[in-house]
Amino acid sequence: MPEVELEEPSSSGHGDSNDHDDILEWAKANGHGSLQIICEYYRLRCPDRGSTLTFQPLEHLHSLKFHRPGETLLHIAGSSIDLRSCSTSLEVAEAHSALLAEEEATALSVWTDVRMF
């Protein structure tokens, strides 16, 4: 079986270019905070496994911290997918995409619960 690379591709539309810089500068100059938040979000890159990302797009807002788990197992509907078991680059890409979506959903769920209390 060929060796499959476990390196993660960047998220589509996140951090691959500086297309949002002009929009961000315009939003800052014209006081459009919501647009600044969106542009700053799209400049983020997915953090490495086991690391923490701090997001504070506007100075007067509290910062949000996201800790990305170090595990490479995906648990969906009672089944598990181990990234190391993928044998093709397409399987790896699909597994990474699903794992990233699961991590983001979990983080948003925890953040929402914390903000409610």
N, CA, C and O of each residue as an XYZ file, in Angstrom:
468
protein
N       0.847     -1.173      0.000
C       0.000      0.000      0.000
C       0.897      1.242      0.000
O       1.849      1.297      0.779
N       0.623      2.249     -0.856
C       1.459      3.441     -0.900
C       1.292      4.282      0.361
O       0.241      4.264      1.002
N       2.334      5.012      0.702
C       2.307      5.908      1.853
C       1.405      7.100      1.533
O       1.598      7.770      0.518
N       0.427      7.363      2.390
C      -0.507      8.464      2.178
C      -0.115      9.613      3.081
O       0.113      9.424      4.276
N      -0.038     10.789      2.517
C       0.351     11.978      3.262
C      -0.781     12.413      4.184
O      -1.926     12.523      3.748
N      -0.470     12.660      5.456
C      -1.475     13.091      6.414
C      -1.499     14.602      6.585
O      -2.224     15.117      7.436
N      -0.725     15.307      5.797
C      -0.704     16.764      5.840
C      -2.062     17.294      5.398
O      -2.636     16.804      4.425
N      -2.575     18.290      6.108
C      -3.904     18.793      5.796
C      -3.859     19.900      4.757
O      -2.994     20.774      4.815
N      -4.781     19.868      3.812
C      -4.886     20.972      2.864
C      -5.516     22.167      3.567
O      -6.176     22.007      4.594
N      -5.318     23.356      3.022
C      -5.952     24.519      3.623
C      -7.442     24.485      3.324
O      -7.875     23.904      2.329
N      -8.218     25.114      4.195
C      -9.660     25.179      3.977
C      -9.942     26.059      2.775
O      -9.301     27.095      2.598
N     -10.872     25.666      1.967
C     -11.219     26.429      0.768
C     -11.694     27.818      1.153
O     -12.618     27.971      1.951
N     -11.057     28.826      0.582
C     -11.472     30.197      0.834
C     -10.901     30.806      2.092
O     -11.118     31.991      2.345
N     -10.182     30.047      2.887
C      -9.638     30.570      4.133
C      -8.129     30.708      4.034
O      -7.416     29.706      3.989
N      -7.637     31.941      4.000
C      -6.220     32.198      4.096
C      -5.398     31.922      2.852
O      -4.177     32.069      2.901
N      -6.000     31.530      1.746
C      -5.222     31.213      0.560
C      -4.791     32.448     -0.222
O      -3.844     32.377     -1.006
N      -5.458     33.560     -0.027
C      -5.089     34.768     -0.761
C      -5.407     35.989      0.084
O      -6.016     35.891      1.149
N      -4.986     37.121     -0.408
C      -5.251     38.379      0.284
C      -6.365     39.150     -0.402
O      -6.371     40.381     -0.385
N      -7.312     38.434     -1.008
C      -8.401     39.078     -1.740
C      -9.247     39.986     -0.863
O      -9.860     40.932     -1.358
N      -9.285     39.710      0.420
C     -10.161     40.469      1.303
C      -9.488     41.704      1.906
O     -10.138     42.463      2.624
N      -8.202     41.920      1.630
C      -7.490     43.047      2.236
C      -8.091     44.397      1.863
O      -8.257     45.260      2.724
N      -8.418     44.584      0.584
C      -9.008     45.857      0.160
C     -10.358     46.083      0.825
O     -10.676     47.191      1.255
N     -11.144     45.019      0.901
C     -12.459     45.127      1.537
C     -12.290     45.428      3.020
O     -13.019     46.249      3.576
N     -11.332     44.766      3.664
C     -11.080     44.986      5.084
C     -10.662     46.429      5.345
O     -11.166     47.062      6.273
N      -9.754     46.946      4.544
C      -9.316     48.335      4.724
C     -10.473     49.311      4.546
O     -10.595     50.277      5.299
N     -11.326     49.061      3.549
C     -12.494     49.915      3.332
C     -13.440     49.841      4.532
O     -13.954     50.862      4.988
N     -13.665     48.622      5.043
C     -14.559     48.436      6.188
C     -14.026     49.168      7.420
O     -14.795     49.777      8.163
N     -12.706     49.109      7.635
C     -12.107     49.817      8.768
C     -12.258     51.324      8.608
O     -12.611     52.026      9.555
N     -11.988     51.815      7.402
C     -12.057     53.254      7.148
C     -13.476     53.801      7.278
O     -13.667     54.968      7.619
N     -14.466     52.957      7.008
C     -15.854     53.414      7.020
C     -16.667     52.887      8.207
O     -17.889     53.031      8.234
N     -15.998     52.284      9.176
C     -16.653     51.856     10.405
C     -17.663     50.732     10.264
O     -18.675     50.724     10.964
N     -17.409     49.790      9.380
C     -18.307     48.642      9.199
C     -17.747     47.432      9.950
O     -17.058     46.590      9.375
N     -18.060     47.366     11.259
C     -17.518     46.324     12.122
C     -17.878     44.913     11.698
O     -17.039     44.014     11.756
N     -19.124     44.707     11.269
C     -19.541     43.352     10.870
C     -18.724     42.857      9.687
O     -18.323     41.694      9.648
N     -18.480     43.731      8.729
C     -17.692     43.353      7.557
C     -16.230     43.100      7.942
O     -15.576     42.229      7.370
N     -15.725     43.864      8.912
C     -14.361     43.633      9.401
C     -14.233     42.241     10.019
O     -13.246     41.542      9.792
N     -15.243     41.844     10.803
C     -15.217     40.528     11.442
C     -15.178     39.434     10.388
O     -14.396     38.490     10.500
N     -16.015     39.553      9.368
C     -16.058     38.545      8.301
C     -14.720     38.473      7.574
O     -14.202     37.382      7.335
N     -14.158     39.625      7.221
C     -12.873     39.638      6.506
C     -11.752     39.056      7.358
O     -10.924     38.293      6.861
N     -11.723     39.413      8.640
C     -10.691     38.871      9.529
C     -10.843     37.359      9.673
O      -9.848     36.637      9.738
N     -12.090     36.879      9.722
C     -12.323     35.433      9.821
C     -11.770     34.715      8.595
O     -11.132     33.670      8.724
N     -12.006     35.261      7.418
C     -11.544     34.607      6.195
C     -10.029     34.680      6.017
O      -9.475     33.993      5.159
N      -9.354     35.505      6.818
C      -7.890     35.559      6.768
C      -7.254     34.483      7.650
O      -6.061     34.205      7.528
N      -8.044     33.880      8.533
C      -7.515     32.859      9.440
C      -7.147     31.588      8.694
O      -7.732     31.260      7.662
N      -6.177     30.891      9.230
C      -5.826     29.557      8.734
C      -6.213     28.565      9.817
O      -6.219     28.895     11.003
N      -6.526     27.387      9.415
C      -6.861     26.342     10.376
C      -5.618     26.062     11.221
O      -4.548     25.805     10.670
N      -5.743     26.107     12.554
C      -4.559     25.868     13.392
C      -4.090     24.419     13.304
O      -4.864     23.519     12.979
N      -2.823     24.214     13.596
C      -2.268     22.861     13.633
C      -2.955     22.060     14.732
O      -3.462     22.624     15.701
N      -2.966     20.751     14.571
C      -3.550     19.875     15.592
C      -2.828     20.085     16.925
O      -1.599     20.126     16.983
N      -3.614     20.216     17.982
C      -3.062     20.390     19.314
C      -2.698     21.825     19.656
O      -2.170     22.079     20.739
N      -2.968     22.773     18.760
C      -2.628     24.172     19.038
C      -3.895     25.003     19.262
O      -5.012     24.532     19.049
N      -3.692     26.243     19.695
C      -4.799     27.142     20.013
C      -4.737     28.371     19.121
O      -3.661     28.895     18.833
N      -5.901     28.817     18.691
C      -6.033     30.016     17.868
C      -6.849     31.032     18.659
O      -7.877     30.682     19.238
N      -6.403     32.282     18.690
C      -7.152     33.353     19.335
C      -7.648     34.305     18.261
O      -6.877     34.758     17.415
N      -8.938     34.605     18.299
C      -9.566     35.460     17.289
C     -10.189     36.663     17.985
O     -11.104     36.516     18.795
N      -9.686     37.858     17.664
C     -10.245     39.097     18.188
C     -10.197     40.135     17.068
O      -9.252     40.920     16.988
N     -11.216     40.141     16.203
C     -11.186     41.015     15.036
C     -11.362     42.496     15.361
O     -10.893     43.351     14.610
N     -12.026     42.809     16.461
C     -12.227     44.194     16.874
C     -11.751     44.347     18.315
O     -12.005     43.484     19.155
N     -11.062     45.448     18.595
C     -10.448     45.638     19.910
C     -11.447     45.609     21.055
O     -11.127     45.114     22.135
N     -12.654     46.130     20.839
C     -13.622     46.226     21.931
C     -14.379     44.920     22.198
O     -15.154     44.849     23.151
N     -14.171     43.897     21.382
C     -14.821     42.601     21.584
C     -13.917     41.667     22.384
O     -12.691     41.754     22.308
N     -14.534     40.781     23.143
C     -13.755     39.750     23.832
C     -13.159     38.815     22.792
O     -13.762     38.557     21.751
N     -11.978     38.317     23.086
C     -11.355     37.376     22.154
C     -11.997     35.999     22.300
O     -12.487     35.630     23.368
N     -11.981     35.258     21.206
C     -12.461     33.880     21.187
C     -11.249     32.982     21.015
O     -10.401     33.231     20.158
N     -11.167     31.946     21.823
C     -10.061     30.996     21.700
C     -10.610     29.663     21.234
O     -11.620     29.176     21.743
N      -9.936     29.086     20.267
C     -10.303     27.775     19.751
C      -9.097     26.875     19.896
O      -8.035     27.154     19.341
N      -9.259     25.798     20.640
C      -8.188     24.809     20.775
C      -8.534     23.634     19.882
O      -9.576     23.000     20.050
N      -7.662     23.349     18.941
C      -7.895     22.233     18.026
C      -7.333     20.958     18.633
O      -6.148     20.896     18.960
N      -8.171     19.942     18.786
C      -7.698     18.690     19.375
C      -6.573     18.062     18.563
O      -6.464     18.277     17.356
N      -5.753     17.298     19.235
C      -4.644     16.637     18.563
C      -5.005     15.305     17.929
O      -4.198     14.722     17.205
N      -6.216     14.816     18.198
C      -6.577     13.491     17.693
C      -6.896     13.507     16.198
O      -7.283     14.534     15.641
N      -6.727     12.363     15.574
C      -6.995     12.230     14.139
C      -8.067     11.182     13.877
O      -8.089     10.551     12.820
N      -8.953     11.004     14.847
C     -10.065     10.072     14.684
C     -11.357     10.847     14.506
O     -11.576     11.862     15.167
N     -12.196     10.378     13.629
C     -13.484     11.004     13.361
C     -14.577     10.074     13.865
O     -14.619      8.903     13.490
N     -15.454     10.584     14.706
C     -16.551      9.783     15.260
C     -17.874     10.340     14.738
O     -18.307     11.413     15.156
N     -18.506      9.617     13.836
C     -19.787     10.046     13.273
C     -20.769      8.888     13.351
O     -20.473      7.779     12.908
N     -21.933      9.153     13.915
C     -23.034      8.188     13.962
C     -22.578      6.808     14.432
O     -22.929      5.791     13.834
N     -21.797      6.785     15.501
C     -21.387      5.517     16.078
C     -20.236      4.815     15.384
O     -19.825      3.743     15.828
N     -19.701      5.382     14.311
C     -18.553      4.768     13.636
C     -17.349      5.698     13.738
O     -17.494      6.893     13.996
N     -16.174      5.144     13.536
C     -14.935      5.921     13.613
C     -14.149      5.792     12.323
O     -14.129      4.736     11.690
N     -13.502      6.883     11.944
C     -12.617      6.886     10.782
C     -11.257      7.357     11.262
O     -11.147      8.436     11.844
N     -10.232      6.573     11.029
C      -8.864      6.935     11.378
C      -8.184      7.423     10.102
O      -8.165      6.713      9.097
N      -7.629      8.626     10.141
C      -6.985      9.192      8.949
C      -5.867      8.301      8.430
O      -5.590      8.273      7.231
N      -5.229      7.577      9.333
C      -4.133      6.703      8.905
C      -4.622      5.492      8.115
O      -3.824      4.805      7.476
N      -5.941      5.223      8.156
C      -6.475      4.074      7.415
C      -6.844      4.428      5.976
O      -7.188      3.540      5.196
N      -6.780      5.701      5.613
C      -7.114      6.131      4.249
C      -6.004      5.696      3.295
O      -4.819      5.828      3.604
N      -6.401      5.175      2.129
C      -5.391      4.644      1.208
C      -5.198      5.488     -0.042
O      -4.236      5.269     -0.777
N      -6.076      6.442     -0.307
C      -5.900      7.315     -1.476
C      -5.938      8.767     -1.023
O      -6.457      9.077      0.049
N      -5.392      9.646     -1.838
C      -5.395     11.063     -1.477
C      -6.820     11.618     -1.439
O      -7.094     12.543     -0.675
N      -7.730     11.074     -2.247
C      -9.126     11.511     -2.201
C      -9.753     11.132     -0.857
O     -10.464     11.937     -0.255
N      -9.494      9.914     -0.388
C     -10.004      9.495      0.919
C      -9.453     10.386      2.029
O     -10.182     10.767      2.944
N      -8.166     10.717      1.947
C      -7.541     11.584      2.951
C      -8.199     12.962      2.932
O      -8.533     13.504      3.985
N      -8.386     13.531      1.741
C      -9.004     14.857      1.624
C     -10.427     14.846      2.169
O     -10.823     15.766      2.885
N     -11.196     13.817      1.838
C     -12.570     13.722      2.338
C     -12.594     13.554      3.857
O     -13.426     14.157      4.536
N     -11.692     12.743      4.386
C     -11.630     12.537      5.833
C     -11.221     13.822      6.548
O     -11.786     14.154      7.590
N     -10.241     14.550      5.999
C      -9.826     15.830      6.593
C     -10.978     16.820      6.589
O     -11.199     17.521      7.577
N     -11.707     16.880      5.496
C     -12.840     17.792      5.387
C     -13.909     17.458      6.423
O     -14.436     18.350      7.087
N     -14.224     16.184      6.559
C     -15.224     15.760      7.540
C     -14.749     16.020      8.965
O     -15.534     16.450      9.811
N     -13.478     15.763      9.236
C     -12.923     15.979     10.569
C     -12.932     17.463     10.924
O     -13.278     17.827     12.048
N     -12.558     18.313      9.986
C     -12.563     19.753     10.219
C     -13.979     20.256     10.484
O     -14.182     21.092     11.365
N     -14.958     19.755      9.733
C     -16.355     20.147      9.950
C     -16.835     19.707     11.331
O     -17.538     20.450     12.015
N     -16.452     18.492     11.740
C     -16.833     17.998     13.067
C     -16.203     18.864     14.159
O     -16.870     19.206     15.136
N     -14.930     19.219     14.003
C     -14.241     20.049     14.995
C     -14.894     21.422     15.100
O     -15.106     21.926     16.203
N     -15.214     22.030     13.959
C     -15.828     23.353     13.964
C     -17.208     23.304     14.607
O     -17.550     24.181     15.400
N     -18.007     22.290     14.277
C     -19.340     22.154     14.864
C     -19.256     21.967     16.378
O     -20.045     22.548     17.122
N     -18.308     21.162     16.828
C     -18.134     20.939     18.262
C     -17.719     22.229     18.959
O     -18.246     22.559     20.021
N     -16.781     22.955     18.370
C     -16.316     24.211     18.965
C     -17.443     25.234     19.038
O     -17.588     25.921     20.049
N     -18.243     25.344     17.976
C     -19.366     26.284     17.984
C     -20.411     25.880     19.018
O     -21.006     26.741     19.666
N     -20.635     24.594     19.174
C     -21.589     24.099     20.160
C     -21.137     24.448     21.575
O     -21.930     24.930     22.384
N     -19.870     24.205     21.870
C     -19.326     24.525     23.190
C     -19.374     26.024     23.426
O     -19.770     26.466     24.504
N     -18.976     26.817     22.432
C     -18.975     28.273     22.560
C     -20.390     28.782     22.817
O     -20.587     29.663     23.654
N     -21.378     28.236     22.104
C     -22.768     28.649     22.287
C     -23.248     28.312     23.689
O     -23.896     29.136     24.335
N     -22.940     27.110     24.170
C     -23.338     26.721     25.524
C     -22.715     27.632     26.567
O     -23.393     28.035     27.513
N     -21.449     27.963     26.417
C     -20.757     28.820     27.379
C     -21.358     30.219     27.376
O     -21.523     30.816     28.440
N     -21.685     30.746     26.218
C     -22.229     32.099     26.116
C     -23.639     32.199     26.694
O     -24.076     33.287     27.069
N     -24.352     31.079     26.770
C     -25.712     31.097     27.302
C     -25.721     31.201     28.824
O     -26.713     31.646     29.402
N     -24.631     30.797     29.484
C     -24.608     30.786     30.948
C     -23.806     31.897     31.508
O     -23.691     32.023     32.727
